[in-house]
Amino acid sequence: MIEFKAKYGEWGIIFGATDGVGKAMARSLAERKLNVVLIGRRTEALEALGKELVEEYKIAYQVITEDLSTDLAIERIIEQTKGLDIGFVSYVACLSVFGPFYEQTWEQEQQMININIISFMKYFHYYTKLFKEKNRGGIINIGSMSGITGAPYIAQYGAGKSFISKMTEAVAFEMLDTNVDIMVPILGSTITPSFLKSLPDTEAGKAALAAAMTPEECMEEIFENFGKKRSMILGDLNRENAKAMANQTSDQTIEFVGNLFK
């Protein structure tokens, strides 16, 4: 665990640390003795998490309450963390609105674009450049099976996750001649508050819940492979599903996924 801190640096930043995968990511970094910057919209929840981590792992923390859908969110975060030895960052934040694309408002679409693409790009560009100059650092951007399959009724979420995955995979290759490790783990169904909220009360929904991984299971697989793999699908079942989809047309895959939420 100490080796992780020595390799990457004193502080890690989690963009979207309030609950679910982001909360598990913060705990995983604290286990590895990194101090953590916790970013999200709910100050009380972030402070509670920070205090838990201090009590359990004796690390330091900083809370930044920020809405990543706003124009200068990333710039404000960079300014507030300039004095820290940042060695690791993770973009977990995402936004999805369930329902047909044509029923959503443009304001909802703009919010999703800002969080899932624009703020992600600002963050990724800044920290890739910073770590390249240091020749040290770690970046984990969370992907989704929805980015591989496409996702009716959460169409923009799937498209955004595809963007994150392909950007990360390409930039990770560009950075192979550095000491910067970059990874995009591809998560399938994961038991988080947002997943449970969007889960349909159907047999398909029950099956998805039964097959879902916990955030902690995801973290275990991620950190077993971080620094070794640049992109990977998490979970044996998700890997099997990906192989099966390789023999299907795009129409068949979209039809299967769409019927899960219909």
SEVEXRO-723915 format. One record per residue (C-alpha): z, x, y. Coordinates in Angstrom, 1 decimal. Example, Ala and Ser with C-alpha at 12.3 -4.5 7.8 and 13.67 -1.06 7.14 Angstrom:
! SEVEXRO-723915
7.8:12.3:-4.5
7.1:13.7:-1.1
This chain:
! SEVEXRO-723915
0.0:0.0:0.0
0.8:2.8:2.4
-2.6:4.4:1.6
-4.2:1.2:3.1
-2.5:1.7:6.4
-3.2:5.4:6.5
-6.9:4.7:5.8
-7.5:1.9:8.3
-4.9:2.0:11.1
-1.7:0.5:12.4
-2.9:-3.0:13.3
-5.0:-5.8:11.8
-6.3:-8.9:13.6
-6.9:-12.2:11.8
-9.1:-14.6:13.7
-8.0:-17.9:12.4
-4.5:-17.1:11.0
-2.8:-20.5:11.3
-3.0:-21.7:7.7
-5.0:-21.5:4.5
-7.1:-18.4:3.9
-6.2:-16.9:7.3
-2.5:-17.2:6.6
-2.9:-15.6:3.2
-5.0:-12.8:4.8
-2.2:-12.1:7.3
0.3:-11.9:4.4
-1.9:-9.6:2.5
-2.1:-7.2:5.4
1.6:-7.3:6.0
2.1:-6.5:2.3
0.0:-3.4:3.0
2.3:-2.6:5.9
-0.2:-3.3:8.7
1.2:-4.9:11.9
-0.8:-8.1:12.5
-2.3:-9.9:15.5
-2.3:-13.6:14.6
-5.0:-15.7:16.4
-5.3:-19.5:16.4
-4.7:-22.6:18.4
-1.2:-23.6:17.2
1.4:-21.3:18.8
4.3:-22.7:16.9
2.8:-22.2:13.5
1.6:-18.7:14.3
5.1:-17.7:15.6
6.7:-19.1:12.4
4.3:-17.1:10.3
4.9:-13.9:12.3
8.7:-14.3:12.0
8.3:-14.8:8.2
6.2:-11.6:7.9
8.7:-9.6:10.0
11.6:-10.8:7.8
9.8:-10.1:4.5
7.8:-7.0:5.3
9.4:-5.4:8.3
6.2:-5.2:10.3
5.4:-6.1:13.9
3.3:-9.0:15.1
1.6:-10.4:18.1
0.5:-14.0:18.6
-2.5:-14.9:20.7
-3.1:-18.6:21.2
-6.8:-19.0:21.7
-9.6:-21.5:21.1
-12.6:-19.6:19.7
-14.9:-22.4:20.8
-14.4:-21.4:24.5
-16.8:-19.1:26.3
-14.7:-16.0:26.8
-12.3:-16.3:23.9
-13.3:-13.0:22.3
-13.3:-11.1:25.6
-9.7:-12.3:26.3
-8.6:-11.2:22.8
-10.1:-7.8:23.2
-8.3:-7.4:26.6
-5.0:-8.4:25.2
-5.2:-6.0:22.2
-6.6:-2.9:24.0
-3.4:-0.9:23.7
-3.2:-1.3:19.9
-4.5:1.0:17.2
-6.8:-1.7:15.6
-8.0:-0.6:12.2
-8.8:-3.8:10.5
-10.2:-7.2:11.5
-11.0:-10.4:9.6
-12.9:-13.4:10.8
-11.6:-16.4:8.9
-12.0:-19.0:11.6
-14.5:-21.8:11.1
-15.1:-25.4:12.1
-16.8:-28.2:10.2
-17.2:-31.9:11.0
-17.7:-34.1:8.0
-20.5:-36.7:8.0
-24.3:-37.0:8.5
-25.7:-34.6:11.1
-27.3:-37.5:13.1
-23.9:-39.2:13.5
-22.2:-36.1:15.1
-22.1:-35.6:18.9
-23.7:-32.7:20.6
-20.2:-31.7:21.9
-19.1:-31.3:18.2
-22.3:-29.3:17.4
-21.7:-27.0:20.4
-18.1:-26.4:19.3
-19.2:-25.4:15.8
-22.0:-23.1:17.1
-19.4:-21.4:19.4
-16.9:-20.8:16.6
-19.1:-20.2:13.6
-21.8:-18.2:15.3
-21.3:-17.1:18.9
-17.7:-16.0:18.8
-18.3:-14.5:15.4
-21.2:-12.4:16.7
-19.2:-11.2:19.8
-16.3:-10.2:17.5
-18.5:-8.5:14.9
-20.5:-6.6:17.4
-17.5:-5.3:19.3
-15.5:-4.2:16.3
-18.4:-2.7:14.4
-19.2:-0.5:17.4
-15.5:0.4:17.9
-15.0:1.4:14.3
-18.3:3.3:14.2
-17.1:5.4:17.1
-13.7:6.0:15.4
-15.4:6.5:12.1
-12.6:4.4:10.6
-11.9:0.8:10.0
-12.2:-2.3:7.8
-13.8:-5.6:8.4
-13.7:-8.7:6.1
-15.7:-11.8:7.2
-15.1:-14.9:5.1
-18.2:-16.5:3.5
-18.7:-19.6:1.5
-20.7:-20.9:-1.4
-21.9:-23.6:1.1
-23.8:-20.8:2.8
-25.7:-20.1:-0.5
-26.3:-23.7:-1.5
-26.6:-25.5:1.8
-24.2:-28.4:2.3
-25.2:-32.0:3.1
-22.6:-33.8:5.2
-21.2:-30.4:6.4
-24.7:-29.1:7.1
-23.9:-26.9:10.1
-20.9:-25.4:8.4
-23.1:-24.3:5.5
-25.7:-22.9:7.8
-23.0:-21.0:9.8
-21.6:-19.5:6.7
-25.0:-18.4:5.6
-25.4:-16.7:9.0
-22.1:-14.9:8.6
-22.9:-13.8:5.1
-26.3:-12.4:5.8
-25.2:-10.6:9.0
-22.3:-9.0:7.3
-24.3:-7.9:4.2
-26.9:-6.3:6.4
-24.5:-4.6:8.8
-22.4:-3.3:5.9
-25.5:-1.5:4.6
-26.2:0.0:8.0
-22.6:1.4:8.0
-22.8:3.1:4.6
-22.8:6.6:6.1
-19.5:5.9:7.9
-15.9:5.5:6.8
-16.0:1.9:7.8
-15.7:-0.7:5.0
-17.3:-4.1:5.6
-17.2:-7.0:3.1
-18.1:-10.6:2.9
-16.3:-12.4:0.1
-18.0:-15.7:-0.8
-15.4:-18.4:-1.5
-16.0:-21.6:-3.4
-13.6:-24.5:-3.3
-10.3:-23.2:-2.0
-7.1:-25.2:-1.6
-6.6:-25.2:2.2
-5.7:-28.0:4.6
-9.3:-28.5:5.8
-10.5:-28.6:2.1
-8.0:-31.3:1.2
-8.8:-33.3:4.3
-12.5:-33.4:3.5
-12.2:-33.9:-0.2
-13.7:-37.3:-1.3
-11.5:-39.6:-3.4
-14.0:-39.6:-6.2
-14.2:-38.2:-9.7
-16.3:-35.4:-8.2
-13.6:-34.7:-5.7
-11.0:-34.6:-8.4
-13.1:-32.2:-10.4
-13.6:-30.0:-7.3
-9.8:-29.9:-6.7
-9.2:-28.9:-10.3
-11.6:-26.0:-10.1
-10.5:-24.8:-6.7
-8.8:-21.4:-6.2
-5.7:-20.9:-4.1
-5.9:-18.6:-1.0
-3.6:-16.2:-2.8
-6.0:-15.9:-5.7
-8.8:-15.2:-3.3
-6.8:-12.5:-1.6
-6.0:-10.8:-4.9
-9.7:-10.6:-5.8
-10.8:-9.6:-2.3
-8.4:-6.6:-2.0
-9.1:-5.5:-5.6
-12.7:-5.0:-4.5
-12.5:-4.1:-0.8
-14.0:-0.7:-0.2
-16.0:-1.0:-3.4
-18.2:-4.0:-2.9
-19.9:-5.2:0.3
-20.5:-8.8:-0.9
-19.2:-10.8:-3.9
-18.7:-14.3:-5.1
-15.0:-14.9:-5.9
-13.9:-16.6:-9.1
-15.5:-16.7:-12.5
-16.5:-20.4:-12.2
-18.2:-19.8:-8.9
-20.1:-16.8:-10.3
-21.3:-18.9:-13.3
-22.4:-21.7:-10.9
-24.4:-19.2:-8.8
-26.2:-18.0:-11.9
-27.0:-21.6:-13.0
-28.3:-22.4:-9.5
-30.7:-19.4:-9.7
-32.7:-21.4:-12.2
-32.9:-24.5:-10.0
-35.1:-25.4:-7.1
-33.5:-25.7:-3.6
-34.1:-29.5:-3.8
-32.1:-29.7:-7.1
-29.2:-27.6:-5.7
-29.0:-29.6:-2.5
-29.1:-32.9:-4.4
-26.3:-31.8:-6.7
-24.1:-30.6:-3.8
-24.9:-33.7:-1.7
-23.9:-36.1:-4.4
-20.4:-34.5:-4.6
-19.8:-35.7:-1.0
-21.8:-38.9:-0.9
